[in-house]
Amino acid sequence: MSRILLVDDEIYAIEGLKYNIAWESLGFAEIFEAYNIEMAQKIVTEHPIDIMICDIEMPNGNGLQLMEWVKSYYPSIIVVFLTCHSEFDYAKKALQLGVFDYIVKPVNFSELEEIIVKALEIRKKELGFEEIKETYERFYPLWEVKKPLLIERIWQDYLDERISNDPLKMESELQEVGLTISDSFTILPILISVEKWQREFSSRDEEVLEYACRNAAAELVIQQDNGLAFQDHSGINVIYIYSDGSEPLPLEDWRMRCETFIRACKEHFYCQVSCYIGNWATIQDLYRVYQDLIAMESNNVTLSNQAFMYQRQFGRKGEKTVIELVKTYIKENLTTEITREDIAASVHLNPAYLSRFYKKETGETLTDFITFERMKMAKDLLLGTDATISQIAVSLGYTHFSHFSKMFKRAYQMTPYELRKLNN
């Protein structure tokens, strides 16, 4: 429902307007009255007015001054003026200010009603536009925040080969999320390999720290250039640097940025990191260069905490047997300290690569598998020997009994003591 303001210094003029127009049938919920400019300004300030019908000539200021104020502070209000024959010069000025229409006194109420109907139609259209604008203004900041995530999702699907690497197809996909690419568009991929944590963290803590590493990569490696730091569906952290065909930075500059990033990760995020820097590639060649970087990482068993320049790779190790070799190594060494580096060395793979590959293939982390196998051995020892619970915990590498008990309960939904009591 709409709201109208009637402004005239003559009370009988307002009364005539109120009772000679079928306001309710026109769709007006409220009719406001003002007898001078100050009253009108107060009403407009306190209530959402759609249409204002105003006399031009009033004491203590005229309707033109009121309209100038309205158009300055509430430009969406539609104004219709009432005027006398002698005030046509005022009417011309009103038209210049943007008045919707004016009508000559004495008022022809049928004519005024037609003007109001037209004004309402325009107001409804404006309200629709304002609603769209309001929705846009509300959601645009959210879109700006989410846009990098949408772009990241497209690149993840690309690396998973879920979408074509055809340049036209990718151009269409990226344009839909606000990334416009040119015919000379190329990408420099940089693989971030988190090789070793300097402290013991839970899987959740490691994920949080890797997220922090990606943010640091955006700040220290990408800097003011155009690009994105993200994680693919396999858990690989990667940086994309975009080039629109202009002269890119030399690869040596990217190596220096990566070395700064590596030092920051060691100092602030308690991890050793290496970066594998690719070559500038088109969308068609990007996947091959990316796979070469993964192969470079997997084959790097001895070197760590460095930035490595791109080398074309030919052939990959037979990985399907790696999982069984890893599990065998873990089972044979449950009573000794097992590190990710030891496991990786046993199968001649890079620790970071092995950790990701194992989780991708099995759905669990290396730490989870080690813990569960130790708890299986603990259960056998609890049921088949007279060793104390503390002795069993120490034999499996647990110096804190409470931690051992917690891990056991997580695996079997009861404590070691409860298991023994149940079976005795």
TIDO-84467 format. One record per residue (C-alpha): residue in one letter; chain; x, y, z negated. Coordinates in steps of 0.5 Angstrom, whole numbers. Each point is the difference from the previous one (the first is absolute). Last residue first. Layout:
N
{"A", "A", {X, Y, Z}}
...
//
This chain:
424
{"N", "A", {76, -123, -67}}
{"N", "A", {-2, 2, 7}}
{"L", "A", {-4, 7, -2}}
{"K", "A", {5, 2, -5}}
{"R", "A", {5, -1, 5}}
{"L", "A", {-3, 5, 5}}
{"E", "A", {-3, 5, -5}}
{"Y", "A", {8, 1, -2}}
{"P", "A", {2, 1, 7}}
{"T", "A", {-6, 5, 1}}
{"M", "A", {-6, -1, 4}}
{"Q", "A", {-3, 2, 6}}
{"Y", "A", {5, -4, 4}}
{"A", "A", {4, 5, 4}}
{"R", "A", {-1, 6, -3}}
{"K", "A", {1, -4, -7}}
{"F", "A", {6, -2, 2}}
{"M", "A", {3, 7, 2}}
{"K", "A", {-3, 3, -6}}
{"S", "A", {4, -5, -4}}
{"F", "A", {6, 1, 3}}
{"H", "A", {0, 7, -1}}
{"S", "A", {-2, -1, -7}}
{"F", "A", {6, -5, -1}}
{"H", "A", {5, 6, 2}}
{"T", "A", {7, -4, 3}}
{"Y", "A", {-4, -3, 6}}
{"G", "A", {5, -4, 4}}
{"L", "A", {-3, -6, 1}}
{"S", "A", {4, -4, -5}}
{"V", "A", {-2, 6, -5}}
{"A", "A", {-7, -1, 1}}
{"I", "A", {0, -7, -2}}
{"Q", "A", {5, 1, -6}}
{"S", "A", {-6, 5, -2}}
{"I", "A", {-5, -5, 1}}
{"T", "A", {3, -6, -4}}
{"A", "A", {3, -6, 3}}
{"D", "A", {-4, -6, -1}}
{"T", "A", {0, -2, 7}}
{"G", "A", {-6, -2, 5}}
{"L", "A", {-6, 5, -1}}
{"L", "A", {4, 6, -1}}
{"L", "A", {6, -2, 5}}
{"D", "A", {-5, -1, 5}}
{"K", "A", {-4, 7, -1}}
{"A", "A", {7, 3, 0}}
{"M", "A", {1, -3, 7}}
{"K", "A", {-6, 3, 3}}
{"M", "A", {1, 7, -4}}
{"R", "A", {7, 0, 4}}
{"E", "A", {-3, -2, 6}}
{"F", "A", {-6, 6, -1}}
{"T", "A", {6, 5, -2}}
{"I", "A", {4, -1, 6}}
{"F", "A", {-6, 0, 5}}
{"D", "A", {-3, 6, -3}}
{"T", "A", {7, 4, 1}}
{"L", "A", {1, -3, 7}}
{"T", "A", {-6, 4, 1}}
{"E", "A", {-7, -3, 3}}
{"G", "A", {-4, -1, 6}}
{"T", "A", {4, -5, 3}}
{"E", "A", {3, 2, 7}}
{"K", "A", {-1, 8, -2}}
{"K", "A", {3, -1, -7}}
{"Y", "A", {6, -4, 3}}
{"F", "A", {1, 5, 6}}
{"R", "A", {0, 6, -5}}
{"S", "A", {5, -3, -5}}
{"L", "A", {5, -3, 5}}
{"Y", "A", {0, 7, 4}}
{"A", "A", {2, 3, -7}}
{"P", "A", {5, -5, -1}}
{"N", "A", {4, 0, 7}}
{"L", "A", {0, -8, 2}}
{"H", "A", {5, -5, 0}}
{"V", "A", {-5, -5, -3}}
{"S", "A", {4, -1, -7}}
{"A", "A", {2, 7, 0}}
{"A", "A", {-7, 2, 0}}
{"I", "A", {-1, -4, -6}}
{"D", "A", {6, 3, -4}}
{"E", "A", {-2, 7, 2}}
{"R", "A", {-7, -1, -2}}
{"T", "A", {3, -2, -7}}
{"I", "A", {-1, -6, -4}}
{"E", "A", {3, -1, -7}}
{"T", "A", {1, -8, -1}}
{"T", "A", {-5, -5, -3}}
{"L", "A", {-5, 1, 7}}
{"N", "A", {6, -2, 4}}
{"E", "A", {-2, -6, 4}}
{"K", "A", {-7, 3, 1}}
{"I", "A", {2, 6, 2}}
{"Y", "A", {5, -3, 6}}
{"T", "A", {-6, -4, 2}}
{"K", "A", {-5, 5, 1}}
{"V", "A", {5, 4, 4}}
{"L", "A", {2, -5, 4}}
{"E", "A", {-8, -2, 1}}
{"I", "A", {-1, 8, 2}}
{"V", "A", {6, 0, 5}}
{"T", "A", {-2, -6, 4}}
{"K", "A", {-5, 5, 4}}
{"E", "A", {5, 5, 1}}
{"G", "A", {4, -3, 6}}
{"K", "A", {5, 6, 1}}
{"R", "A", {-1, 6, 5}}
{"G", "A", {2, 1, 7}}
{"F", "A", {4, 5, 3}}
{"Q", "A", {1, 7, -4}}
{"R", "A", {1, 7, 3}}
{"Q", "A", {4, 4, -5}}
{"Y", "A", {-2, 6, -3}}
{"M", "A", {4, 4, -5}}
{"F", "A", {0, -2, -8}}
{"A", "A", {-1, 4, -6}}
{"Q", "A", {3, -3, -6}}
{"N", "A", {-2, -3, -7}}
{"S", "A", {2, -7, 2}}
{"L", "A", {5, -4, 4}}
{"T", "A", {0, -8, -1}}
{"V", "A", {-6, -3, 3}}
{"N", "A", {-2, 4, 6}}
{"N", "A", {-3, -5, 4}}
{"S", "A", {-7, 2, -2}}
{"E", "A", {1, 7, 0}}
{"M", "A", {2, 0, 7}}
{"A", "A", {-5, -4, 2}}
{"I", "A", {-5, 5, -3}}
{"L", "A", {3, 5, 4}}
{"D", "A", {0, -4, 7}}
{"Q", "A", {-8, -1, -2}}
{"Y", "A", {-1, 8, 0}}
{"V", "A", {4, 1, 6}}
{"R", "A", {-4, -5, 4}}
{"Y", "A", {-7, 3, -3}}
{"L", "A", {3, 7, 2}}
{"D", "A", {1, -2, 8}}
{"Q", "A", {-7, 1, 2}}
{"I", "A", {-1, 6, -4}}
{"T", "A", {6, 3, 2}}
{"A", "A", {6, 0, -4}}
{"W", "A", {6, 4, -3}}
{"N", "A", {5, -5, -3}}
{"G", "A", {-1, -4, -7}}
{"I", "A", {3, 2, -7}}
{"Y", "A", {0, -5, -5}}
{"C", "A", {0, 3, -7}}
{"S", "A", {3, -4, -6}}
{"V", "A", {-3, 1, -7}}
{"Q", "A", {3, -2, -7}}
{"C", "A", {-6, 2, -5}}
{"Y", "A", {-1, 3, -7}}
{"F", "A", {-4, 6, 3}}
{"H", "A", {3, 6, -2}}
{"E", "A", {8, -1, 1}}
{"K", "A", {0, -6, 5}}
{"C", "A", {-6, 3, 4}}
{"A", "A", {3, 7, 0}}
{"R", "A", {7, -3, 3}}
{"I", "A", {-4, -4, 5}}
{"F", "A", {-4, 6, 2}}
{"T", "A", {7, 4, 1}}
{"E", "A", {3, -6, 4}}
{"C", "A", {-7, 1, 5}}
{"R", "A", {1, 7, 1}}
{"M", "A", {8, -1, 2}}
{"R", "A", {-3, -6, 5}}
{"W", "A", {-5, 5, 3}}
{"D", "A", {5, 5, 1}}
{"E", "A", {5, -6, 4}}
{"L", "A", {-6, -1, 4}}
{"P", "A", {0, 7, 3}}
{"L", "A", {-6, 4, -1}}
{"P", "A", {-5, 0, 6}}
{"E", "A", {0, 4, 6}}
{"S", "A", {-7, 1, 2}}
{"G", "A", {-4, -5, 2}}
{"D", "A", {-6, 0, -5}}
{"S", "A", {4, -4, -5}}
{"Y", "A", {-3, -4, -6}}
{"I", "A", {4, -3, -6}}
{"Y", "A", {-3, -6, -2}}
{"I", "A", {2, -3, -7}}
{"V", "A", {-1, -7, -2}}
{"N", "A", {-1, -4, -7}}
{"I", "A", {-1, -7, 2}}
{"G", "A", {-6, -3, -5}}
{"S", "A", {-2, -5, 6}}
{"H", "A", {-6, 5, 1}}
{"D", "A", {4, 6, 2}}
{"Q", "A", {2, 5, -5}}
{"F", "A", {1, 7, 1}}
{"A", "A", {4, 6, 2}}
{"L", "A", {-2, 5, 5}}
{"G", "A", {3, 5, 5}}
{"N", "A", {0, 7, 3}}
{"D", "A", {7, 3, -3}}
{"Q", "A", {0, 5, -6}}
{"Q", "A", {3, -5, -4}}
{"I", "A", {-1, -7, 3}}
{"V", "A", {6, -3, -4}}
{"L", "A", {0, 3, -7}}
{"E", "A", {-7, 2, -1}}
{"A", "A", {-4, -5, 4}}
{"A", "A", {5, -5, -3}}
{"A", "A", {-1, 2, -7}}
{"N", "A", {-7, -1, 1}}
{"R", "A", {1, -7, 3}}
{"C", "A", {5, -1, -6}}
{"A", "A", {-6, 2, -5}}
{"Y", "A", {-4, -6, 3}}
{"E", "A", {5, -5, -1}}
{"L", "A", {0, 2, -7}}
{"V", "A", {-7, -1, -1}}
{"E", "A", {0, -7, 4}}
{"E", "A", {6, -2, -5}}
{"D", "A", {-4, 2, -6}}
{"R", "A", {-6, -4, 3}}
{"S", "A", {5, -6, 1}}
{"S", "A", {3, 1, -7}}
{"F", "A", {6, 3, -1}}
{"E", "A", {7, -3, -3}}
{"R", "A", {5, 6, 1}}
{"Q", "A", {6, 1, 6}}
{"W", "A", {-5, -2, 5}}
{"K", "A", {3, -3, 6}}
{"E", "A", {-1, 0, 8}}
{"V", "A", {-5, 5, 1}}
{"S", "A", {1, 1, 8}}
{"I", "A", {-3, 6, 4}}
{"L", "A", {0, -1, 7}}
{"I", "A", {1, 6, 4}}
{"P", "A", {-4, 1, 7}}
{"L", "A", {1, 5, 5}}
{"I", "A", {-6, 2, 4}}
{"T", "A", {-1, 3, 7}}
{"F", "A", {-5, 4, 3}}
{"S", "A", {2, 2, 7}}
{"D", "A", {-7, 0, 3}}
{"S", "A", {-3, 4, -6}}
{"I", "A", {-3, -2, -6}}
{"T", "A", {-6, 3, -4}}
{"L", "A", {-1, -3, -7}}
{"G", "A", {-6, 2, -3}}
{"V", "A", {-4, -6, -2}}
{"E", "A", {-3, -2, 7}}
{"Q", "A", {6, 3, 3}}
{"L", "A", {4, -6, -3}}
{"E", "A", {-5, -5, 3}}
{"S", "A", {0, 3, 7}}
{"E", "A", {7, 1, 0}}
{"M", "A", {1, -8, -2}}
{"K", "A", {-4, -2, 6}}
{"L", "A", {3, 4, 5}}
{"P", "A", {7, -2, -2}}
{"D", "A", {-2, -7, 0}}
{"N", "A", {3, -3, -6}}
{"S", "A", {-7, -4, -1}}
{"I", "A", {-3, -1, -7}}
{"R", "A", {0, -5, -5}}
{"E", "A", {7, -1, 1}}
{"D", "A", {2, 0, -7}}
{"L", "A", {5, 6, 1}}
{"Y", "A", {-6, 3, 4}}
{"D", "A", {-5, -1, -6}}
{"Q", "A", {5, 3, -5}}
{"W", "A", {1, 6, 5}}
{"I", "A", {-8, 1, 1}}
{"R", "A", {0, 0, -8}}
{"E", "A", {5, 5, -1}}
{"I", "A", {-3, 5, 4}}
{"L", "A", {-7, -1, -4}}
{"L", "A", {4, 1, -6}}
{"P", "A", {4, 6, 3}}
{"K", "A", {-8, 3, 1}}
{"K", "A", {-2, -2, -7}}
{"V", "A", {2, 7, -3}}
{"E", "A", {-2, 4, 6}}
{"W", "A", {-7, -4, 0}}
{"L", "A", {-1, 2, -7}}
{"P", "A", {2, 7, 2}}
{"Y", "A", {-5, 0, 5}}
{"F", "A", {-6, -3, -4}}
{"R", "A", {-3, 6, -4}}
{"E", "A", {2, 5, 6}}
{"Y", "A", {-3, -5, 5}}
{"T", "A", {-6, -1, -4}}
{"E", "A", {-1, 8, -2}}
{"K", "A", {0, 1, 8}}
{"I", "A", {-5, -5, 1}}
{"E", "A", {-4, 3, -5}}
{"E", "A", {1, 7, 3}}
{"F", "A", {-2, -3, 7}}
{"G", "A", {-6, -2, -3}}
{"L", "A", {-2, 6, -4}}
{"E", "A", {2, 4, 7}}
{"K", "A", {-5, -4, 4}}
{"K", "A", {-5, 1, -6}}
{"R", "A", {1, 7, 0}}
{"I", "A", {-1, 1, 7}}
{"E", "A", {-7, -4, 0}}
{"L", "A", {-2, 4, -6}}
{"A", "A", {2, 7, 4}}
{"K", "A", {-5, -2, 5}}
{"V", "A", {-5, -2, -4}}
{"I", "A", {1, 7, -4}}
{"I", "A", {0, 4, 7}}
{"E", "A", {-7, -3, 1}}
{"E", "A", {-3, 1, -7}}
{"L", "A", {2, 8, 1}}
{"E", "A", {-4, 0, 7}}
{"S", "A", {-6, -3, -3}}
{"F", "A", {1, 5, -6}}
{"N", "A", {0, 6, 4}}
{"V", "A", {4, 5, -5}}
{"P", "A", {-2, 7, 0}}
{"K", "A", {6, 1, 1}}
{"V", "A", {5, -3, 5}}
{"I", "A", {3, -6, 0}}
{"Y", "A", {7, -2, 0}}
{"D", "A", {4, -6, 2}}
{"F", "A", {6, -4, -2}}
{"V", "A", {4, 5, -2}}
{"G", "A", {8, 0, 2}}
{"L", "A", {3, 6, -2}}
{"Q", "A", {-1, 3, 7}}
{"L", "A", {-7, -2, 0}}
{"A", "A", {-1, 4, -7}}
{"K", "A", {3, 6, 3}}
{"K", "A", {-5, 0, 6}}
{"A", "A", {-5, -1, -5}}
{"Y", "A", {2, 7, -4}}
{"D", "A", {0, 4, 7}}
{"F", "A", {-7, -3, 0}}
{"E", "A", {-2, 3, -6}}
{"S", "A", {-6, 5, 2}}
{"H", "A", {-4, -6, 2}}
{"C", "A", {0, -3, -6}}
{"T", "A", {4, -6, -3}}
{"L", "A", {0, -7, -3}}
{"F", "A", {6, -4, 1}}
{"V", "A", {1, -7, 0}}
{"V", "A", {7, -3, -3}}
{"I", "A", {2, -7, 1}}
{"I", "A", {4, -2, -6}}
{"S", "A", {7, -5, 2}}
{"P", "A", {4, 6, -1}}
{"Y", "A", {0, 1, -8}}
{"Y", "A", {5, 4, -2}}
{"S", "A", {2, 5, 6}}
{"K", "A", {-6, -1, 4}}
{"V", "A", {-4, 1, -7}}
{"W", "A", {3, 7, -1}}
{"E", "A", {0, 2, 7}}
{"M", "A", {-8, -2, -1}}
{"L", "A", {-1, 4, -6}}
{"Q", "A", {4, 6, 3}}
{"L", "A", {-5, 0, 6}}
{"G", "A", {-6, -1, -4}}
{"N", "A", {1, 7, -3}}
{"G", "A", {3, 3, -6}}
{"N", "A", {-3, 3, -7}}
{"P", "A", {-7, 1, 3}}
{"M", "A", {-2, -5, 6}}
{"E", "A", {0, 1, 8}}
{"I", "A", {2, -7, 3}}
{"D", "A", {-6, -4, -3}}
{"C", "A", {3, -7, -1}}
{"I", "A", {-2, -7, 2}}
{"M", "A", {5, -5, -3}}
{"I", "A", {0, -7, 2}}
{"D", "A", {4, -6, -3}}
{"I", "A", {1, 2, -7}}
{"P", "A", {4, -5, -5}}
{"H", "A", {-1, 4, -6}}
{"E", "A", {4, 3, -6}}
{"T", "A", {4, 5, 5}}
{"V", "A", {-6, 1, 5}}
{"I", "A", {-4, 2, -6}}
{"K", "A", {5, 5, -3}}
{"Q", "A", {1, 3, 7}}
{"A", "A", {-7, 1, 1}}
{"M", "A", {-1, 3, -7}}
{"E", "A", {6, 5, 2}}
{"I", "A", {-3, 2, 7}}
{"N", "A", {-7, 2, -3}}
{"Y", "A", {-7, -3, 0}}
{"A", "A", {2, -7, 0}}
{"E", "A", {-5, -6, 0}}
{"F", "A", {2, -8, 1}}
{"I", "A", {-5, -5, 3}}
{"E", "A", {2, -7, -1}}
{"A", "A", {-2, -7, 3}}
{"F", "A", {-1, 3, 7}}
{"G", "A", {-1, -5, 5}}
{"L", "A", {-5, 4, 5}}
{"S", "A", {-6, -3, -3}}
{"E", "A", {2, 3, -7}}
{"W", "A", {2, 6, 3}}
{"A", "A", {-7, 1, 4}}
{"I", "A", {1, 8, 1}}
{"N", "A", {-5, 5, -2}}
{"Y", "A", {0, -1, -8}}
{"K", "A", {8, 1, -1}}
{"L", "A", {1, 5, 6}}
{"G", "A", {-6, 5, -3}}
{"E", "A", {3, -1, -7}}
{"I", "A", {7, 3, 2}}
{"A", "A", {-3, 6, 4}}
{"Y", "A", {-4, 1, -6}}
{"I", "A", {6, 0, -5}}
{"E", "A", {3, 6, 5}}
{"D", "A", {8, 0, -1}}
{"D", "A", {0, -6, 4}}
{"V", "A", {4, -7, 0}}
{"L", "A", {-3, -7, 1}}
{"L", "A", {5, -6, -1}}
{"I", "A", {-2, -6, 3}}
{"R", "A", {2, -8, -3}}
{"S", "A", {-1, -6, 5}}
{"M", "A", {-2, -7, -2}}
//
